[in-house]
Amino acid sequence: MTDNTTLKLEILNQNGLHMRPAAKLFQTLKGFDYALIYDGDTIKNPGILKYMTLGAVKGSKLAFSHSFQGKEAEKFYNTLVKMEIPGEGRIFAAPSDLEDTVVELNESELH
């Protein structure tokens, strides 16, 4: 991946990134080419076990590095931000809630 954009998201889920959100995250991002950055480690296209063993709790910030442009970037962004677990709500806080988020799209392009 070249000319990467990094999207940093804070975990909202009360129980952190336990089995259900980890499985949802893995299944949903399966077709994307990206790298996960957490706690100083960079993992390209992590597997379900990697998500489950991160130890990411509510308030932890995960960074997703990608090189998508245009509609592909918008799809990746929306996929992450809108991801929910039935009965638990959204996994991540909206990036507008975080000061250090870098996104390649304008908010107006997302609606």
C-alpha positions as MATLAB code, in Angstrom:
seq = 'MTDNTTLKLEILNQNGLHMRPAAKLFQTLKGFDYALIYDGDTIKNPGILKYMTLGAVKGSKLAFSHSFQGKEAEKFYNTLVKMEIPGEGRIFAAPSDLEDTVVELNESELH';
ca = [
       0.000    0.000    0.000;
       1.329    3.430   -0.897;
       0.104    6.933   -0.065;
      -1.744    5.581    2.934;
      -4.425    7.305    4.909;
      -4.842    6.364    8.548;
      -8.270    6.270   10.123;
      -8.136    6.205   13.930;
     -11.233    4.986   15.738;
     -12.062    4.694   19.423;
     -13.808    1.560   20.678;
     -17.258    2.394   22.069;
     -18.347   -1.135   22.887;
     -18.747   -1.474   26.655;
     -16.945   -4.821   26.652;
     -14.169   -3.809   24.270;
     -13.183   -5.932   21.317;
     -14.388   -9.300   22.617;
     -15.420  -12.284   20.492;
     -18.579  -10.883   18.830;
     -17.180   -7.498   17.760;
     -13.880   -9.142   16.735;
     -15.747  -11.635   14.543;
     -17.914   -8.876   13.054;
     -14.852   -6.723   12.337;
     -12.983   -9.607   10.703;
     -15.937  -10.749    8.568;
     -16.850   -7.218    7.476;
     -13.316   -6.173    6.497;
     -12.403   -9.480    4.855;
     -12.365   -8.088    1.284;
     -10.389   -4.924    2.075;
      -6.603   -4.496    1.886;
      -5.531   -2.589    5.011;
      -3.260   -2.705    8.028;
      -4.313   -2.514   11.664;
      -2.117   -0.453   13.976;
      -2.541   -0.985   17.713;
      -0.208   -0.669   20.670;
       2.854   -0.167   18.465;
       2.169   -3.202   16.249;
       1.174   -3.077   12.583;
      -0.661   -6.122   11.254;
      -1.611   -6.354    7.584;
      -5.107   -7.808    7.082;
      -5.372   -9.329   10.580;
      -7.185  -12.588   11.188;
     -10.008  -13.110   13.669;
      -7.681  -14.464   16.374;
      -5.508  -11.359   16.161;
      -8.547   -9.129   16.754;
      -9.702  -11.294   19.651;
      -6.302  -11.300   21.362;
      -5.525   -7.578   21.040;
      -6.860   -6.848   24.503;
      -8.504   -3.668   23.178;
     -10.955   -2.308   25.772;
     -13.544    0.456   25.627;
     -11.703    3.704   24.886;
      -8.818    1.992   23.081;
      -7.931    3.511   19.715;
      -7.337    1.341   16.683;
      -5.797    2.767   13.518;
      -6.647    1.415   10.090;
      -4.104    2.274    7.408;
      -5.244    2.032    3.793;
      -4.566    3.436    0.339;
      -8.154    3.626   -0.919;
      -9.325    6.635   -2.900;
     -12.744    8.069   -3.757;
     -15.718    5.697   -3.474;
     -13.528    2.843   -2.251;
     -12.273    5.018    0.630;
     -15.832    6.101    1.400;
     -16.995    2.475    1.522;
     -14.135    1.501    3.872;
     -14.823    4.513    6.118;
     -18.576    3.883    6.304;
     -18.086    0.151    6.849;
     -15.983    0.804    9.948;
     -17.930    3.714   11.391;
     -21.377    2.171   11.003;
     -20.451   -1.319   12.232;
     -22.817   -2.496   15.005;
     -23.324   -5.524   17.201;
     -26.994   -6.410   17.824;
     -27.888   -5.590   21.424;
     -24.552   -3.796   22.004;
     -24.576   -0.919   19.508;
     -21.773    0.545   17.448;
     -18.250   -0.788   17.856;
     -16.514    2.532   17.174;
     -17.104    6.196   17.954;
     -17.625    8.408   14.912;
     -14.300    9.936   13.826;
     -15.651   13.465   14.242;
     -15.542   12.720   17.981;
     -11.741   12.303   17.816;
      -9.308   15.154   17.244;
      -6.474   13.078   15.773;
      -8.482   11.298   13.078;
      -7.232   11.713    9.528;
      -9.793   11.036    6.819;
      -9.467   11.652    3.091;
     -13.153   12.539    2.621;
     -15.201   15.593    3.526;
     -18.118   15.003    5.886;
     -20.450   16.169    3.067;
     -19.229   13.270    0.876;
     -20.400   10.723    3.449;
     -24.092   11.629    3.413;
];
